[in-house]
Structures are given as C-alpha cells and as structure tokens.
Amino acid sequence: MPLLDAVIEKVTGLDAKKLVLVPLIVLLLAVGVLVYSQLAFGTPVKLGMDFTGGTLVRITTPETKDELLAKFSEFPNVIIREAGDEKILQFGPMSAAEKERLIQLITSYPDYEIKDVSPLFGKEAQVQTIKALVIAFLLMAVVIFIVFRTPVPAAAIVFCAASDIVIAAACMDIVHLELSLGTVAALLMLIGYSVDSNILLTTKLLRSSPVSGSKKSDMLKVLERLKAAMRTGLTMTSTTLSAVFAMFVVAACMSSLSEYYAPIPLLRDISIVLIFGLLADLMNTWMFNAGVLRFYLGEARAAEMKQRAGTMVKKAKKSKTKAAETGEVAKARKTEKGVKTQKGGERRGR
C-alpha cells in the first residue's frame, strides 16, 4: 500500500519532540472547548434527556417539521426528528400544567406514544455514568501499570486513553451532540480501542529493544519496529473506522434516500463519537505515544551506556587496586627472602 507506506515514512521521519507537540496542542484546544461549555451551560458536554429528564413523543402525521415546531413552540426544548410520516418529538422537563396541555395535543392524533423520563432518574443516571467512567478508567490504568511495570510507557498509554475521551467529548460539543446513554457507551468503548493500539505499539518497541551500545543502530532498530507496528495498527484502526462509518451511513443517511428507512438516533450518536475518538486515537498513539517512546528509549539507552561505563570503570579500578596489592605482597615477600638469604650468608661466614 503506497499511501500507507508514505504516511508511515512521513510520521517516523519527524522529530520525536514535534510528534509529541501536536497532540498536546489539540488536547489543550479540546480542554478549552469543554471549559467554555462548562462556563456557558453548566456542564462540559450538553446533557440529553437521559440525564436531564423530559418527555419523548412518537406520532404519525403528514405535518411538516416546521408546522410541528410552530404548534409545540410553547413547550420547553423542543427537538423534532422525522422519518416519513412518523415524527419523534423530544421535550425538556416541564410543569404539571404544561404536561397536561401536551397530553391534550398529543391525544388528538390517532397514533401516538408518550414516554417520560423523570428528572430524578436523570440525576441518578448522571451519578452512575460518572462512576462507570471513573471505575473503568482506573481499572484500565491499574492493569496497564501491572503489565508493563515501567512508569513512563504505562503513563503514556493512560494519557492517550484520557486524551481520546477528552477530544471526543469536545467534538461532541462542536457538533452539538448531546450526552446520552448511547454516547456514554461509545466513550467507554474508546478506552478499549485506545489501549488496544497503544499496547501494540508499546509492546513492539519496549519489549524488543535491547541496547547494543551504538546510538545510531539502536535508533534505526526502534524506527524499524515502529514502522512495523504502525502498519499493523493503522490497518486495525482503519478497518474499525470503515465499519463505524458504515454504521453511521445506515443509521443517519439512509432515511434521506427512502422513506422506508427510519433514522436510528442511538446508533448514529454512537458512531459519531467513535469516529471522533478513533481519529483522535490515531493521532495520540502514532504521534504522542510513539514520540514519547522514541525519546524514552533514547534516554534509556544513554542511561544504560552510562551505567555500563561506570561498571567498567569500577572494574578497572578494582583490577588496578588488586594488581597493586598483589605487587606489594610480592615485593614484601622478595624483600623478606633477601633478608633471610643475607642472614644465612653471615652465619656461614662466621
């Protein structure tokens, strides 16, 4: 694949520090988007009906979306989706009087369905979601540190997973995608996708990179292993992206081609989050983590060489000291033997 090989050569040809810098800048921009959303709306990501509560209505009517918006404009947070004659109306939390008026309007249609989500249930769902994300992330981090037992590579993997989630959440804000149970599931999936590709890269470079003593030959070996890991990893991620994109097309675009295809909002939202997260993972894995590992292996090689040099100096000093001690002992023995010989001669002379 010439295109894949060209991308790999381009990325591996960049300096390690430059590779790390780009993902950090993107992450800072994503954090800025989340902070702005927190200050403007009270939450880093806009919460959907699953977390705020509200009412979901399905009706069958030939009325257009604009006509329905005008008809239900008095109710809070009206969102309308349509698939042929079937319309889905979503409303935010409302008072008892507003709810009564809404029911009167809805019951005038021959075919309808009303579903309520309590605000209390929404708050409980928020708590459970936060717990699920935190526990999943902590367990992942513990497993990574246990497996690799080396702080820098393990921390880089955990950082990449966190960055994928942050960037995906910021993209949700940019495209005005609400946080729902489906998008939470997609964010949890990103932890697995991120760890998968990063473990591939780290294992390939870290566990098969012996120090030979030559800086140039060591770095060439690291780059060759990095290229091999990139070919496998990019193929894996591109395959996943293709499947997710196909899911997005079926869930979001098929309804525009034929009225017999209804949109599937849950699958559409999941696929959007996964696409954002997988694209972020490509950047974080093959730029940030690869740059960190290249720099780390260079430092590790230098430290190993320094340790080897120190060990050789110590051995040389020890050998020199031992030789000196041996020479002194031999000299003392020779002197003692000479004294004894001289005394023996004196005795014979007498």
C-alpha positions as CSV (number, residue, x, y, z in Angstrom):
1,M,0.0,0.0,0.0
2,P,2.0,3.0,-1.2
3,L,-0.2,5.6,0.6
4,L,0.2,3.8,3.9
5,D,3.9,3.5,3.4
6,A,4.2,7.2,2.6
7,V,2.3,8.2,5.7
8,I,4.5,5.9,7.9
9,E,7.7,7.3,6.4
10,K,6.4,10.9,6.9
11,V,5.5,10.3,10.5
12,T,8.6,8.3,11.5
13,G,10.8,10.9,9.8
14,L,9.7,13.7,12.1
15,D,11.5,14.6,15.3
16,A,10.1,12.9,18.5
17,K,9.5,16.3,20.2
18,K,7.5,17.6,17.2
19,L,5.4,14.4,17.3
20,V,4.5,15.0,20.9
21,L,3.7,18.7,20.5
22,V,0.9,18.4,18.0
23,P,-1.4,16.1,20.1
24,L,-0.7,18.3,23.2
25,I,-1.9,21.4,21.3
26,V,-5.1,19.6,20.1
27,L,-5.7,18.4,23.7
28,L,-5.4,21.9,25.1
29,L,-7.9,23.2,22.5
30,A,-10.3,20.4,23.4
31,V,-10.0,21.2,27.1
32,G,-10.7,24.9,26.2
33,V,-13.9,23.8,24.4
34,L,-15.0,21.8,27.5
35,V,-14.2,24.6,29.9
36,Y,-16.2,27.1,27.7
37,S,-19.2,24.7,27.7
38,Q,-18.9,24.3,31.5
39,L,-18.9,28.1,32.0
40,A,-21.7,28.7,29.4
41,F,-24.1,25.9,30.0
42,G,-23.1,24.4,33.4
43,T,-21.8,21.0,32.1
44,P,-18.7,20.2,29.9
45,V,-21.0,18.3,27.5
46,K,-24.7,19.2,26.9
47,L,-26.8,16.6,28.7
48,G,-29.5,14.7,26.8
49,M,-32.9,13.6,28.0
50,D,-31.5,10.5,29.6
51,F,-29.7,12.7,32.2
52,T,-32.0,15.7,32.5
53,G,-35.4,14.1,32.3
54,G,-38.2,15.0,29.8
55,T,-40.8,13.6,27.5
56,L,-40.5,11.7,24.3
57,V,-43.4,11.5,21.9
58,R,-43.9,9.5,18.7
59,I,-46.8,10.4,16.4
60,T,-47.9,9.6,12.9
61,T,-48.8,12.7,10.9
62,P,-48.3,14.3,7.5
63,E,-47.4,17.7,9.1
64,T,-44.0,19.0,8.4
65,K,-41.3,19.7,10.9
66,D,-41.8,23.5,10.7
67,E,-45.5,23.1,11.3
68,L,-44.9,20.9,14.4
69,L,-42.3,23.3,15.7
70,A,-44.8,26.2,15.5
71,K,-47.6,24.0,17.1
72,F,-45.4,22.9,20.1
73,S,-43.3,26.1,20.5
74,E,-44.8,26.8,23.9
75,F,-43.2,23.7,25.4
76,P,-39.5,23.7,26.6
77,N,-36.6,22.4,24.5
78,V,-38.5,21.0,21.5
79,I,-36.4,18.7,19.3
80,I,-38.1,17.0,16.3
81,R,-36.9,14.1,14.2
82,E,-38.8,12.7,11.3
83,A,-38.9,9.5,9.2
84,G,-41.6,9.8,6.6
85,D,-44.9,10.3,8.4
86,E,-43.5,9.2,11.7
87,K,-42.3,12.1,13.9
88,I,-40.4,11.9,17.1
89,L,-40.7,14.9,19.4
90,Q,-38.5,15.4,22.4
91,F,-39.3,17.9,25.2
92,G,-37.4,19.0,28.3
93,P,-38.7,18.9,31.9
94,M,-42.0,20.7,32.2
95,S,-44.6,21.6,34.9
96,A,-47.7,19.6,35.5
97,A,-49.9,22.2,33.7
98,E,-47.6,22.1,30.7
99,K,-47.7,18.3,30.7
100,E,-51.5,18.3,30.8
101,R,-51.7,20.6,27.8
102,L,-49.1,18.5,25.9
103,I,-51.1,15.3,26.5
104,Q,-54.3,17.0,25.2
105,L,-52.5,18.0,22.0
106,I,-50.9,14.5,21.5
107,T,-54.1,12.6,22.1
108,S,-55.7,14.4,19.2
109,Y,-53.5,12.3,16.9
110,P,-54.8,8.8,16.0
111,D,-51.5,7.1,16.5
112,Y,-49.2,8.2,19.3
113,E,-46.8,7.0,22.0
114,I,-45.6,9.0,25.1
115,K,-42.5,8.2,27.2
116,D,-41.5,10.1,30.3
117,V,-38.0,10.3,31.9
118,S,-38.1,11.6,35.5
119,P,-35.5,14.3,36.4
120,L,-34.7,12.2,39.5
121,F,-33.9,9.2,37.3
122,G,-31.7,11.5,35.1
123,K,-29.7,12.7,38.1
124,E,-29.2,9.1,39.3
125,A,-28.1,8.2,35.7
126,Q,-25.5,11.0,35.9
127,V,-24.0,9.6,39.1
128,Q,-24.0,6.1,37.7
129,T,-22.3,7.3,34.5
130,I,-19.6,9.1,36.3
131,K,-18.9,6.1,38.5
132,A,-18.8,3.8,35.4
133,L,-16.3,6.0,33.6
134,V,-14.0,6.5,36.6
135,I,-14.0,2.8,37.6
136,A,-13.4,1.7,34.0
137,F,-10.5,4.1,33.6
138,L,-8.9,3.3,37.0
139,L,-9.1,-0.5,36.3
140,M,-7.6,0.0,32.9
141,A,-4.7,2.1,34.4
142,V,-4.0,-0.5,37.1
143,V,-3.8,-3.3,34.5
144,I,-1.5,-1.3,32.3
145,F,0.9,-0.5,35.2
146,I,0.9,-4.1,36.3
147,V,1.6,-5.4,32.8
148,F,4.4,-3.0,31.9
149,R,5.8,-2.1,35.3
150,T,7.6,0.8,33.8
151,P,6.2,4.3,34.7
152,V,6.9,6.3,31.6
153,P,5.4,3.9,28.9
154,A,2.5,3.0,31.2
155,A,1.7,6.6,31.9
156,A,1.8,7.4,28.2
157,I,-0.8,4.7,27.5
158,V,-3.1,6.0,30.2
159,F,-2.6,9.6,29.0
160,C,-3.6,8.7,25.4
161,A,-6.8,7.0,26.6
162,A,-7.7,10.1,28.6
163,S,-6.9,12.4,25.7
164,D,-9.1,10.3,23.3
165,I,-12.1,10.7,25.6
166,V,-11.5,14.5,26.1
167,I,-11.1,15.2,22.4
168,A,-14.2,13.1,21.6
169,A,-16.2,15.0,24.2
170,A,-15.0,18.3,22.8
171,C,-16.1,17.3,19.3
172,M,-19.5,16.4,20.7
173,D,-19.8,20.0,21.9
174,I,-18.7,21.3,18.5
175,V,-21.3,19.3,16.5
176,H,-24.0,19.9,19.3
177,L,-24.3,16.3,20.1
178,E,-25.9,15.6,23.5
179,L,-24.6,13.2,26.1
180,S,-26.9,10.2,26.3
181,L,-26.6,6.6,27.5
182,G,-25.5,5.7,24.0
183,T,-22.7,8.2,23.8
184,V,-21.5,7.2,27.2
185,A,-21.3,3.6,26.0
186,A,-19.2,4.9,23.0
187,L,-16.9,6.8,25.3
188,L,-16.3,3.6,27.3
189,M,-15.6,1.7,24.0
190,L,-12.9,4.3,23.3
191,I,-10.9,3.2,26.4
192,G,-10.7,-0.3,24.9
193,Y,-9.8,0.9,21.4
194,S,-7.1,3.3,22.7
195,V,-5.5,0.7,25.0
196,D,-5.5,-1.8,22.2
197,S,-3.4,0.2,19.7
198,N,-1.2,1.6,22.4
199,I,-0.3,-1.8,23.8
200,L,0.6,-2.9,20.3
201,L,3.0,0.0,19.9
202,T,4.5,-0.2,23.4
203,T,5.0,-3.9,23.3
204,K,6.6,-3.8,19.9
205,L,9.1,-1.1,20.9
206,L,9.7,-1.6,24.6
207,R,9.9,-5.4,25.0
208,S,12.1,-5.9,21.9
209,S,14.6,-3.0,22.1
210,P,17.9,-4.3,23.6
211,V,20.7,-1.8,23.9
212,S,23.5,-2.6,21.6
213,G,25.9,0.2,22.5
214,S,25.6,2.1,19.2
215,K,23.2,5.0,19.3
216,K,22.6,5.1,15.6
217,S,22.0,1.3,15.3
218,D,19.7,1.4,18.3
219,M,17.5,4.2,16.9
220,L,17.4,2.5,13.5
221,K,16.1,-0.6,15.1
222,V,13.5,1.4,17.1
223,L,12.3,3.1,13.9
224,E,12.0,-0.2,12.0
225,R,9.9,-1.7,14.8
226,L,7.8,1.5,14.9
227,K,7.1,1.2,11.2
228,A,6.1,-2.5,11.6
229,A,3.8,-1.6,14.5
230,M,2.3,1.3,12.5
231,R,1.4,-0.9,9.6
232,T,-0.5,-3.3,11.8
233,G,-2.0,-0.6,14.0
234,L,-3.2,1.7,11.1
235,T,-4.7,-1.3,9.4
236,M,-6.6,-2.3,12.5
237,T,-7.9,1.3,13.2
238,S,-8.8,1.9,9.5
239,T,-10.8,-1.3,9.5
240,T,-12.7,-0.3,12.6
241,L,-13.3,3.2,11.2
242,S,-14.7,1.7,8.0
243,A,-17.2,-0.4,10.0
244,V,-18.2,2.5,12.2
245,F,-18.7,4.8,9.2
246,A,-20.9,2.2,7.6
247,M,-23.0,2.1,10.7
248,F,-23.3,5.9,10.6
249,V,-24.4,5.9,7.0
250,V,-27.1,3.3,7.7
251,A,-28.3,5.0,10.9
252,A,-28.3,8.6,9.7
253,C,-28.3,8.8,5.9
254,M,-30.4,6.0,4.6
255,S,-33.6,7.8,5.7
256,S,-32.9,10.6,3.3
257,L,-32.8,8.2,0.4
258,S,-36.1,6.4,1.1
259,E,-39.0,6.9,3.4
260,Y,-38.9,3.2,4.2
261,Y,-35.6,3.7,6.1
262,A,-36.1,5.2,9.5
263,P,-33.2,7.0,11.2
264,I,-31.7,5.3,14.2
265,P,-30.5,8.1,16.6
266,L,-28.8,5.8,19.1
267,L,-26.6,4.1,16.5
268,R,-25.9,7.5,14.8
269,D,-24.7,9.1,18.0
270,I,-22.6,6.1,19.0
271,S,-20.9,6.1,15.5
272,I,-20.2,9.8,15.6
273,V,-18.5,9.6,19.0
274,L,-16.5,6.5,17.9
275,I,-15.3,8.2,14.7
276,F,-14.1,11.3,16.6
277,G,-12.4,9.1,19.2
278,L,-10.7,6.8,16.7
279,L,-9.3,9.7,14.7
280,A,-8.0,11.2,18.0
281,D,-6.5,7.8,18.8
282,L,-4.6,7.7,15.6
283,M,-3.0,11.0,16.5
284,N,-2.3,10.2,20.1
285,T,-1.0,6.7,19.5
286,W,1.2,7.2,16.5
287,M,2.4,10.8,17.3
288,F,2.3,11.3,21.1
289,N,3.0,7.8,22.4
290,A,5.4,7.0,19.6
291,G,7.3,10.2,20.3
292,V,7.4,9.6,24.0
293,L,8.7,6.0,23.5
294,R,11.3,7.1,21.0
295,F,12.5,9.8,23.4
296,Y,12.3,7.3,26.3
297,L,14.2,4.6,24.6
298,G,16.9,7.1,23.6
299,E,17.2,8.2,27.3
300,A,17.1,4.6,28.4
301,R,19.9,3.7,26.0
302,A,22.0,6.7,27.3
303,A,21.4,5.7,30.9
304,E,22.3,2.0,30.1
305,M,25.5,3.2,28.4
306,K,26.4,5.4,31.4
307,Q,25.7,2.5,33.8
308,R,27.9,0.2,31.6
309,A,30.7,2.8,31.6
310,G,30.5,3.2,35.3
311,T,30.6,-0.5,35.8
312,M,33.7,-0.8,33.6
313,V,35.5,2.0,35.4
314,K,34.7,0.3,38.8
315,K,36.1,-3.0,37.5
316,A,39.2,-1.3,36.1
317,K,39.8,0.4,39.4
318,K,39.2,-2.8,41.3
319,S,41.6,-4.7,39.0
320,K,44.2,-2.0,39.3
321,T,43.9,-2.0,43.1
322,K,44.1,-5.8,43.2
323,A,47.2,-5.7,40.9
324,A,48.8,-3.1,43.1
325,E,48.1,-5.1,46.3
326,T,49.5,-8.2,44.6
327,G,52.6,-6.4,43.6
328,E,53.2,-5.0,47.1
329,V,52.8,-8.5,48.6
330,A,55.2,-10.0,46.1
331,K,57.7,-7.2,46.8
332,A,57.4,-7.7,50.5
333,R,58.0,-11.4,50.1
334,K,61.0,-10.8,47.9
335,T,62.4,-8.4,50.4
336,E,61.8,-10.9,53.2
337,K,63.5,-13.6,51.2
338,G,66.5,-11.4,50.5
339,V,66.9,-10.6,54.2
340,K,66.8,-14.3,55.1
341,T,69.4,-15.1,52.4
342,Q,71.7,-12.3,53.8
343,K,71.4,-13.6,57.3
344,G,72.2,-17.1,56.2
345,G,75.4,-15.9,54.4
346,E,76.5,-14.0,57.5
347,R,76.1,-17.2,59.6
348,R,78.2,-19.3,57.2
349,G,80.9,-16.6,57.2
350,R,81.3,-16.9,60.9
